[in-house]
Amino acid sequence: MKKSNRTEERILGILREHDAGAKCADLCRKHGMSEGTFYAWKAKYSGMTVSDSKRLKALEDENAKLKRLLAEQILNIGAMKELLSKNGDARREARGCRASEGPSRAFGAAGVPNCRGGSEDHPLPVTTRA
């Protein structure tokens, strides 16, 4: 939708002119707008003051910001669900573990994938300095 080149203060001024008795057609010709635009403004801004219109604009901006944040959170939740739905092999591969580990050594304590370089039966030798 095209943004209006008139500020809320100017729109409210035009509507006040109409309330003071000016005809709609004369106002539209004077300010270079269509009658449809005038009636749309009248429906939106009828009975408002300048401070009310500024508050409305601030609320609309805040609402748009909150909608963007909600959309980002929904995307993050979807990505996390997709990541968690992978099977064990895909999780090990994503973490950089070797796929050749057998099923008995694939998971360590509490079901956590075992990604250490050596197996539990044959630990890596520890070298000592002499």
C-alpha positions as CSV (number, residue, x, y, z in Angstrom):
1,M,0.0,0.0,0.0
2,K,1.3,3.5,-0.9
3,K,2.2,5.6,2.0
4,S,0.4,9.0,2.3
5,N,2.5,12.1,1.8
6,R,0.4,13.9,4.4
7,T,1.0,13.8,8.1
8,E,-1.6,12.8,10.6
9,E,-1.7,16.5,11.8
10,R,-2.5,17.6,8.3
11,I,-5.2,14.9,7.8
12,L,-6.8,15.9,11.1
13,G,-6.8,19.5,10.0
14,I,-8.6,18.6,6.7
15,L,-11.2,16.6,8.7
16,R,-11.7,19.5,11.1
17,E,-12.4,21.7,8.1
18,H,-15.1,19.3,7.0
19,D,-16.6,19.3,10.5
20,A,-16.6,23.1,10.4
21,G,-18.9,22.9,7.4
22,A,-16.8,22.6,4.3
23,K,-18.0,20.3,1.6
24,C,-16.2,17.1,0.8
25,A,-15.8,17.8,-2.9
26,D,-14.4,21.3,-2.2
27,L,-11.9,19.9,0.3
28,C,-10.8,17.1,-2.1
29,R,-10.2,19.6,-4.9
30,K,-8.4,22.0,-2.6
31,H,-6.0,19.4,-1.2
32,G,-5.7,17.3,-4.3
33,M,-7.1,14.0,-3.2
34,S,-9.9,11.7,-4.0
35,E,-13.2,11.4,-2.1
36,G,-12.4,7.7,-1.4
37,T,-9.2,8.8,0.4
38,F,-11.1,11.4,2.3
39,Y,-13.7,8.9,3.6
40,A,-11.0,6.4,4.4
41,W,-9.3,9.0,6.6
42,K,-12.6,9.9,8.1
43,A,-13.2,6.3,9.1
44,K,-9.7,6.0,10.5
45,Y,-9.2,9.3,12.2
46,S,-12.7,10.4,13.1
47,G,-12.9,12.0,16.6
48,M,-9.1,11.8,17.1
49,T,-6.8,14.5,18.3
50,V,-3.2,14.9,17.3
51,S,-1.9,13.3,20.5
52,D,-4.3,10.3,19.9
53,S,-3.0,9.9,16.3
54,K,0.6,9.9,17.6
55,R,-0.2,7.3,20.2
56,L,-1.9,5.2,17.5
57,K,1.2,5.4,15.3
58,A,3.4,4.3,18.2
59,L,1.1,1.4,19.0
60,E,1.1,0.3,15.3
61,D,4.9,0.4,15.2
62,E,5.2,-1.6,18.4
63,N,2.7,-4.1,17.1
64,A,4.7,-4.5,13.9
65,K,7.9,-5.0,15.9
66,L,6.2,-7.7,18.1
67,K,4.9,-9.5,15.0
68,R,8.4,-9.6,13.5
69,L,9.8,-11.0,16.8
70,L,7.0,-13.6,16.9
71,A,7.8,-14.7,13.4
72,E,11.5,-15.1,14.2
73,Q,10.7,-17.2,17.3
74,I,8.4,-19.4,15.3
75,L,11.2,-20.0,12.7
76,N,13.7,-20.7,15.5
77,I,11.3,-23.2,17.1
78,G,10.8,-25.0,13.8
79,A,14.5,-25.2,13.2
80,M,15.1,-26.7,16.7
81,K,12.3,-29.2,16.2
82,E,13.8,-30.3,12.9
83,L,17.2,-30.6,14.5
84,L,15.9,-32.6,17.4
85,S,13.9,-34.9,15.1
86,K,17.0,-36.3,13.4
87,N,18.0,-39.9,14.3
88,G,21.1,-40.8,16.3
89,D,23.4,-41.3,13.4
90,A,22.6,-37.9,11.9
91,R,23.2,-36.3,15.3
92,R,26.6,-38.0,15.6
93,E,27.5,-37.0,12.1
94,A,26.5,-33.4,12.8
95,R,28.7,-33.4,15.9
96,G,31.7,-34.8,13.9
97,C,31.7,-38.3,15.5
98,R,32.9,-41.4,13.6
99,A,30.1,-43.4,12.1
100,S,32.1,-46.7,12.6
101,E,31.5,-46.8,16.3
102,G,29.4,-49.8,17.1
103,P,26.0,-49.7,18.7
104,S,27.4,-50.7,22.1
105,R,29.8,-47.7,22.2
106,A,27.6,-45.2,20.3
107,F,26.2,-43.6,23.4
108,G,27.9,-42.8,26.7
109,A,26.3,-42.1,30.0
110,A,22.7,-40.8,30.0
111,G,22.3,-41.5,26.3
112,V,24.8,-38.8,25.2
113,P,26.6,-39.7,22.0
114,N,30.2,-40.8,22.6
115,C,32.4,-38.6,20.4
116,R,35.7,-39.3,21.8
117,G,38.5,-40.3,19.5
118,G,39.2,-43.7,21.1
119,S,36.9,-46.5,22.3
120,E,36.2,-47.2,25.9
121,D,37.8,-50.7,25.7
122,H,41.1,-49.3,24.4
123,P,41.8,-45.8,25.7
124,L,44.5,-43.7,24.0
125,P,47.9,-44.3,25.5
126,V,49.1,-41.6,27.9
127,T,52.7,-40.6,27.3
128,T,54.8,-39.4,30.2
129,R,57.9,-37.2,29.9
130,A,61.0,-38.7,31.3
